[in-house]
Amino acid sequence: MEQDARKLISDSARKYLEDPSCKKRSAVRLAVIEAIRSGAARPGDPLPTERELVDLCGVSLGTVQAALQQLTQMDLIERKRGSGTSVKNNRSIGDQVWHFRFQSVSTQESLKVLAANVQISETPDQGEWSGFLGRSATYLRIDRELQMSEGLSSYARMYLHPKTAPGLLERTSGSLTVVNIRAFLKEEFGVETTHVKQDVLVVTAADIPFDVAPEFKSVGWYEITARTQNPDGKPVYFQKVYAPVTACKLTFGKLIR
């Protein structure tokens, strides 16, 4: 692995560790994900050894092992006895964020998420999410702007009932920039998401609660509405995702398990 990748892992892990609400194993996991997503660590590249990650990230061996186990479960790395740990693929990062994928119109390849801007807030607004999540005086809202390959951006607004993720408002937005939110909810709050119902509409830029780039104000936009549930059929989150119709294709995968 190149020295730049090692430095990125070290700097990123220590940045996340400055957030007292971020678990140490999450900081290591997020740091490795950043290295993979940025291209500093590519498929086939060996990762630093467990002991090296301990020194790079300033955490215990048990913490590193827990983070690597999570990355293995995400299918991002591969661990082989005698040959160490290496990057397995980088497609899973983008694929796991949503219940669907955006593909390039020209290449048919899945668009990769390069960066994210995340805002966490509490809102008294009521809407179609209220009937699904259950009545509450306020809801937790997560807004995400995802900068994707080919210069595209997609947007997402997620609502959760406050009882689903107590303490979420105390988390910094940075701790969610490269996180699969479904995995985050399970790891941090014990909330498992196993079922999803999705609807797709085509809307105008005026219908989107985000400020889109001028060149996309006159085109149609996908509006994907997702309602997710836990194994008991109870609601987990309500989300709307937006992406320009003319710039990408929308493909659906299997139901999350």
C-alpha positions as a Markdown table, in Angstrom:
| # | Residue | x | y | z |
|---|---|---|---|---|
| 1 | Met | 0.0 | 0.0 | 0.0 |
| 2 | Glu | 1.3 | 3.4 | -0.9 |
| 3 | Gln | 2.4 | 5.8 | 1.8 |
| 4 | Asp | -0.4 | 8.2 | 0.8 |
| 5 | Ala | -3.0 | 5.6 | 1.7 |
| 6 | Arg | -1.4 | 4.9 | 5.1 |
| 7 | Lys | -1.4 | 8.6 | 5.9 |
| 8 | Leu | -5.0 | 9.0 | 4.8 |
| 9 | Ile | -6.1 | 6.1 | 7.0 |
| 10 | Ser | -4.2 | 7.6 | 10.0 |
| 11 | Asp | -5.4 | 11.1 | 9.5 |
| 12 | Ser | -9.0 | 10.0 | 8.9 |
| 13 | Ala | -9.1 | 7.7 | 11.9 |
| 14 | Arg | -7.8 | 10.4 | 14.2 |
| 15 | Lys | -10.3 | 12.9 | 12.8 |
| 16 | Tyr | -13.2 | 10.6 | 13.6 |
| 17 | Leu | -11.8 | 9.8 | 17.0 |
| 18 | Glu | -12.0 | 13.5 | 17.9 |
| 19 | Asp | -15.8 | 13.0 | 17.8 |
| 20 | Pro | -16.7 | 11.5 | 21.3 |
| 21 | Ser | -19.9 | 10.0 | 19.9 |
| 22 | Cys | -18.0 | 7.9 | 17.3 |
| 23 | Lys | -17.0 | 4.5 | 18.4 |
| 24 | Lys | -13.3 | 3.6 | 18.0 |
| 25 | Arg | -14.0 | 0.6 | 15.7 |
| 26 | Ser | -16.2 | 2.9 | 13.6 |
| 27 | Ala | -13.4 | 5.4 | 13.3 |
| 28 | Val | -11.0 | 2.7 | 11.9 |
| 29 | Arg | -13.7 | 1.3 | 9.6 |
| 30 | Leu | -14.6 | 4.7 | 8.2 |
| 31 | Ala | -10.9 | 5.6 | 7.7 |
| 32 | Val | -10.3 | 2.5 | 5.6 |
| 33 | Ile | -13.5 | 3.1 | 3.6 |
| 34 | Glu | -12.2 | 6.6 | 2.8 |
| 35 | Ala | -8.9 | 5.2 | 1.5 |
| 36 | Ile | -10.8 | 2.7 | -0.7 |
| 37 | Arg | -13.4 | 5.2 | -1.9 |
| 38 | Ser | -10.7 | 7.8 | -2.8 |
| 39 | Gly | -8.8 | 5.3 | -4.8 |
| 40 | Ala | -5.7 | 5.5 | -2.6 |
| 41 | Ala | -6.3 | 1.8 | -1.7 |
| 42 | Arg | -7.4 | -0.1 | -4.8 |
| 43 | Pro | -8.7 | -3.7 | -5.3 |
| 44 | Gly | -5.9 | -6.1 | -4.7 |
| 45 | Asp | -3.8 | -3.7 | -2.6 |
| 46 | Pro | -2.7 | -5.1 | 0.7 |
| 47 | Leu | -3.9 | -3.3 | 3.8 |
| 48 | Pro | -1.5 | -2.5 | 6.7 |
| 49 | Thr | -1.2 | -5.3 | 9.2 |
| 50 | Glu | -3.3 | -5.3 | 12.3 |
| 51 | Arg | -0.3 | -4.1 | 14.3 |
| 52 | Glu | 0.4 | -1.3 | 11.8 |
| 53 | Leu | -3.2 | -0.2 | 12.0 |
| 54 | Val | -2.9 | 0.0 | 15.7 |
| 55 | Asp | 0.0 | 2.4 | 15.4 |
| 56 | Leu | -1.6 | 4.4 | 12.5 |
| 57 | Cys | -4.9 | 4.9 | 14.2 |
| 58 | Gly | -3.9 | 5.0 | 17.8 |
| 59 | Val | -6.3 | 2.3 | 19.0 |
| 60 | Ser | -6.1 | -1.2 | 20.5 |
| 61 | Leu | -5.6 | -4.4 | 18.6 |
| 62 | Gly | -9.2 | -5.5 | 19.6 |
| 63 | Thr | -10.6 | -2.4 | 18.0 |
| 64 | Val | -8.7 | -2.9 | 14.8 |
| 65 | Gln | -9.9 | -6.5 | 14.6 |
| 66 | Ala | -13.5 | -5.5 | 15.2 |
| 67 | Ala | -13.3 | -2.9 | 12.4 |
| 68 | Leu | -11.7 | -5.4 | 10.0 |
| 69 | Gln | -14.5 | -7.9 | 10.7 |
| 70 | Gln | -17.1 | -5.3 | 9.8 |
| 71 | Leu | -15.2 | -4.4 | 6.6 |
| 72 | Thr | -15.1 | -8.1 | 5.7 |
| 73 | Gln | -18.9 | -8.4 | 6.3 |
| 74 | Met | -19.3 | -5.4 | 4.0 |
| 75 | Asp | -17.4 | -7.4 | 1.3 |
| 76 | Leu | -14.8 | -4.5 | 1.0 |
| 77 | Ile | -11.8 | -6.5 | 2.2 |
| 78 | Glu | -10.5 | -10.0 | 2.0 |
| 79 | Arg | -8.6 | -11.7 | 4.8 |
| 80 | Lys | -6.5 | -14.8 | 4.0 |
| 81 | Arg | -4.4 | -16.8 | 6.5 |
| 82 | Gly | -0.7 | -16.4 | 5.6 |
| 83 | Ser | -1.2 | -13.6 | 3.1 |
| 84 | Gly | -2.8 | -10.9 | 5.2 |
| 85 | Thr | -5.7 | -8.5 | 4.4 |
| 86 | Ser | -6.3 | -6.8 | 1.0 |
| 87 | Val | -8.9 | -4.7 | -0.6 |
| 88 | Lys | -11.5 | -6.9 | -2.3 |
| 89 | Asn | -13.6 | -4.4 | -4.2 |
| 90 | Asn | -14.8 | -0.8 | -4.1 |
| 91 | Arg | -18.2 | -1.2 | -5.7 |
| 92 | Ser | -19.8 | -2.2 | -2.4 |
| 93 | Ile | -19.4 | 1.3 | -1.0 |
| 94 | Gly | -21.8 | 2.9 | -3.4 |
| 95 | Asp | -24.0 | -0.2 | -3.7 |
| 96 | Gln | -24.7 | -0.4 | 0.0 |
| 97 | Val | -25.8 | 3.2 | 0.5 |
| 98 | Trp | -29.1 | 2.7 | -1.2 |
| 99 | His | -31.6 | -0.1 | -2.0 |
| 100 | Phe | -30.9 | 0.7 | -5.7 |
| 101 | Arg | -28.1 | 2.0 | -7.9 |
| 102 | Phe | -27.5 | 4.8 | -10.3 |
| 103 | Gln | -25.7 | 3.9 | -13.5 |
| 104 | Ser | -23.9 | 6.0 | -16.1 |
| 105 | Val | -26.0 | 6.5 | -19.3 |
| 106 | Ser | -22.8 | 6.4 | -21.4 |
| 107 | Thr | -20.8 | 3.5 | -19.8 |
| 108 | Gln | -23.6 | 1.6 | -17.9 |
| 109 | Glu | -21.2 | 1.4 | -15.0 |
| 110 | Ser | -22.5 | 2.2 | -11.4 |
| 111 | Leu | -21.8 | 5.8 | -10.4 |
| 112 | Lys | -19.5 | 6.0 | -7.4 |
| 113 | Val | -20.0 | 8.2 | -4.4 |
| 114 | Leu | -17.0 | 10.5 | -4.2 |
| 115 | Ala | -18.0 | 12.8 | -1.3 |
| 116 | Ala | -21.0 | 13.6 | 0.9 |
| 117 | Asn | -22.3 | 16.6 | 2.7 |
| 118 | Val | -24.5 | 15.5 | 5.6 |
| 119 | Gln | -26.8 | 17.6 | 7.9 |
| 120 | Ile | -28.6 | 16.1 | 11.0 |
| 121 | Ser | -31.5 | 18.1 | 12.5 |
| 122 | Glu | -34.7 | 17.9 | 14.4 |
| 123 | Thr | -37.8 | 19.2 | 12.7 |
| 124 | Pro | -41.5 | 19.7 | 13.8 |
| 125 | Asp | -42.6 | 19.4 | 10.2 |
| 126 | Gln | -45.3 | 16.9 | 9.5 |
| 127 | Gly | -45.9 | 15.1 | 6.2 |
| 128 | Glu | -46.3 | 11.7 | 4.5 |
| 129 | Trp | -43.6 | 10.4 | 6.8 |
| 130 | Ser | -45.7 | 11.1 | 9.8 |
| 131 | Gly | -48.3 | 8.5 | 8.9 |
| 132 | Phe | -45.7 | 5.9 | 8.2 |
| 133 | Leu | -43.4 | 6.5 | 11.2 |
| 134 | Gly | -46.1 | 7.3 | 13.7 |
| 135 | Arg | -47.1 | 10.6 | 15.2 |
| 136 | Ser | -44.5 | 12.7 | 17.0 |
| 137 | Ala | -44.1 | 16.3 | 17.9 |
| 138 | Thr | -40.7 | 16.3 | 16.1 |
| 139 | Tyr | -38.8 | 14.0 | 13.8 |
| 140 | Leu | -35.1 | 13.4 | 13.2 |
| 141 | Arg | -34.0 | 14.4 | 9.7 |
| 142 | Ile | -30.8 | 13.5 | 7.8 |
| 143 | Asp | -30.1 | 15.5 | 4.6 |
| 144 | Arg | -27.4 | 14.2 | 2.3 |
| 145 | Glu | -25.9 | 15.6 | -0.8 |
| 146 | Leu | -23.8 | 13.0 | -2.6 |
| 147 | Gln | -21.2 | 14.1 | -5.1 |
| 148 | Met | -20.9 | 11.3 | -7.6 |
| 149 | Ser | -18.7 | 10.3 | -10.5 |
| 150 | Glu | -19.2 | 12.1 | -13.9 |
| 151 | Gly | -19.8 | 15.4 | -12.0 |
| 152 | Leu | -23.3 | 14.4 | -10.9 |
| 153 | Ser | -25.0 | 15.0 | -7.5 |
| 154 | Ser | -27.9 | 13.1 | -5.9 |
| 155 | Tyr | -29.8 | 14.2 | -2.8 |
| 156 | Ala | -31.6 | 12.4 | 0.0 |
| 157 | Arg | -33.8 | 13.4 | 2.9 |
| 158 | Met | -34.5 | 10.8 | 5.6 |
| 159 | Tyr | -36.9 | 10.9 | 8.5 |
| 160 | Leu | -36.8 | 8.8 | 11.6 |
| 161 | His | -39.0 | 8.7 | 14.7 |
| 162 | Pro | -36.9 | 10.1 | 17.7 |
| 163 | Lys | -37.4 | 6.8 | 19.6 |
| 164 | Thr | -35.7 | 4.9 | 16.7 |
| 165 | Ala | -32.3 | 6.6 | 17.2 |
| 166 | Pro | -32.1 | 8.4 | 20.5 |
| 167 | Gly | -28.9 | 10.4 | 20.7 |
| 168 | Leu | -28.5 | 10.8 | 17.0 |
| 169 | Leu | -28.6 | 14.6 | 17.3 |
| 170 | Glu | -25.5 | 14.4 | 19.4 |
| 171 | Arg | -23.5 | 12.8 | 16.6 |
| 172 | Thr | -21.5 | 15.0 | 14.3 |
| 173 | Ser | -22.5 | 15.1 | 10.7 |
| 174 | Gly | -18.9 | 14.0 | 9.8 |
| 175 | Ser | -19.5 | 10.6 | 11.3 |
| 176 | Leu | -22.1 | 9.9 | 8.7 |
| 177 | Thr | -20.3 | 11.1 | 5.6 |
| 178 | Val | -19.2 | 7.7 | 4.3 |
| 179 | Val | -21.5 | 5.5 | 6.3 |
| 180 | Asn | -24.1 | 3.0 | 5.1 |
| 181 | Ile | -26.9 | 4.4 | 7.3 |
| 182 | Arg | -28.6 | 1.0 | 7.6 |
| 183 | Ala | -25.4 | -0.5 | 9.0 |
| 184 | Phe | -25.0 | 2.6 | 11.2 |
| 185 | Leu | -28.5 | 2.2 | 12.7 |
| 186 | Lys | -27.9 | -1.5 | 13.4 |
| 187 | Glu | -24.4 | -1.0 | 14.9 |
| 188 | Glu | -25.1 | 2.2 | 17.0 |
| 189 | Phe | -28.8 | 1.7 | 17.9 |
| 190 | Gly | -29.5 | -2.0 | 17.4 |
| 191 | Val | -32.1 | -1.2 | 14.7 |
| 192 | Glu | -32.2 | -3.7 | 11.9 |
| 193 | Thr | -33.7 | -2.9 | 8.5 |
| 194 | Thr | -34.9 | -5.9 | 6.6 |
| 195 | His | -37.8 | -4.8 | 4.4 |
| 196 | Val | -38.3 | -1.9 | 2.0 |
| 197 | Lys | -41.2 | -0.6 | -0.2 |
| 198 | Gln | -40.2 | 1.8 | -2.9 |
| 199 | Asp | -42.1 | 4.1 | -5.3 |
| 200 | Val | -40.6 | 6.1 | -8.2 |
| 201 | Leu | -41.9 | 9.3 | -9.7 |
| 202 | Val | -40.4 | 11.8 | -12.1 |
| 203 | Val | -40.6 | 15.4 | -10.8 |
| 204 | Thr | -39.2 | 18.8 | -11.6 |
| 205 | Ala | -36.4 | 20.6 | -9.9 |
| 206 | Ala | -38.9 | 22.9 | -8.3 |
| 207 | Asp | -40.3 | 19.9 | -6.4 |
| 208 | Ile | -37.0 | 19.1 | -4.8 |
| 209 | Pro | -36.2 | 20.4 | -1.3 |
| 210 | Phe | -32.6 | 21.0 | -2.3 |
| 211 | Asp | -30.8 | 23.7 | -4.3 |
| 212 | Val | -29.7 | 21.9 | -7.5 |
| 213 | Ala | -27.1 | 23.0 | -10.0 |
| 214 | Pro | -28.3 | 25.5 | -12.7 |
| 215 | Glu | -27.7 | 23.0 | -15.5 |
| 216 | Phe | -30.1 | 20.6 | -13.9 |
| 217 | Lys | -32.9 | 23.0 | -13.1 |
| 218 | Ser | -34.8 | 22.4 | -16.4 |
| 219 | Val | -34.6 | 18.5 | -16.5 |
| 220 | Gly | -36.7 | 15.9 | -14.9 |
| 221 | Trp | -35.6 | 14.2 | -11.6 |
| 222 | Tyr | -36.1 | 10.7 | -10.2 |
| 223 | Glu | -37.9 | 10.9 | -6.9 |
| 224 | Ile | -37.5 | 7.5 | -5.1 |
| 225 | Thr | -39.5 | 7.1 | -1.9 |
| 226 | Ala | -38.4 | 4.3 | 0.4 |
| 227 | Arg | -40.3 | 3.1 | 3.5 |
| 228 | Thr | -38.3 | 0.6 | 5.5 |
| 229 | Gln | -39.2 | -1.8 | 8.3 |
| 230 | Asn | -37.5 | -4.0 | 10.8 |
| 231 | Pro | -38.0 | -7.8 | 11.0 |
| 232 | Asp | -41.2 | -7.3 | 13.2 |
| 233 | Gly | -42.7 | -5.0 | 10.5 |
| 234 | Lys | -42.2 | -1.8 | 12.5 |
| 235 | Pro | -41.1 | 1.3 | 10.6 |
| 236 | Val | -37.5 | 2.3 | 10.7 |
| 237 | Tyr | -37.1 | 5.2 | 8.3 |
| 238 | Phe | -38.8 | 7.1 | 5.5 |
| 239 | Gln | -36.6 | 8.5 | 2.8 |
| 240 | Lys | -36.8 | 10.4 | -0.5 |
| 241 | Val | -33.8 | 10.3 | -2.9 |
| 242 | Tyr | -33.4 | 12.5 | -6.0 |
| 243 | Ala | -31.2 | 12.2 | -9.1 |
| 244 | Pro | -31.4 | 13.8 | -12.6 |
| 245 | Val | -33.2 | 11.6 | -15.1 |
| 246 | Thr | -31.2 | 12.7 | -18.1 |
| 247 | Ala | -27.8 | 12.0 | -16.5 |
| 248 | Cys | -28.2 | 8.5 | -15.1 |
| 249 | Lys | -30.1 | 5.3 | -15.2 |
| 250 | Leu | -31.9 | 3.8 | -12.2 |
| 251 | Thr | -31.6 | 0.1 | -11.4 |
| 252 | Phe | -33.0 | -1.8 | -8.5 |
| 253 | Gly | -31.3 | -4.7 | -6.7 |
| 254 | Lys | -32.5 | -7.4 | -4.3 |
| 255 | Leu | -34.4 | -6.6 | -1.1 |
| 256 | Ile | -32.1 | -5.9 | 1.7 |
| 257 | Arg | -31.6 | -8.8 | 4.1 |
